[in-house]
Amino acid sequence: ASVGLTQLDHLDGFIAARRRNFAALKAGLADLQAFLVLPEATPNSDPAWFGFPITVRPEAPFTRNELTRRLEDARIGTRLLFGGNLVRQPYMAGRNFRIAGELTVADAIMERTFWIGVYPGLGVDHIAYMLDIIHDFCRARAPASA
């Protein structure tokens, strides 16, 4: 509890740094939207982002797993977006539940979304490194006409 209370004194700075890192990633990846779906805040919200979710478009010349493998090889941590489509999790097998619709967005998240961190301790050089690795990977995989 003592550590938590001490951290509260730094909360505004942590939130500002997370928002700054998120904005830098979003601006830095804007030119890759032919391959990647970038996050958008919901209307009338001002989130203190926990991470930067990225969805690989189905028509991209690479998969989520290929991109995350490259990031991990470059020592850039990635995480899958929690459970994805929860009705496809093994726990749900044989259970009674109701589904409304096709769940195509939940499937897309489960199959093609991951996130990278916006940890407040990341600096400009860290973000630039992340952007360079992602750009290099996408350029190497893009068709010559792209």
ABEGO torsion letter per residue (X at the ends): XAAAAAAAAAAAAAAAAAAAAAAAAAAAAAAAAAABBBBBBBBGBBBBBABBBBBBBAABABBAAAAAAAAAAAGBBBBBBEAEBAAABAAABGBBBBBBEAGAAAAAAAAABBBBBABAABBAAAAAAAAAAAAAAAAAABBAAX
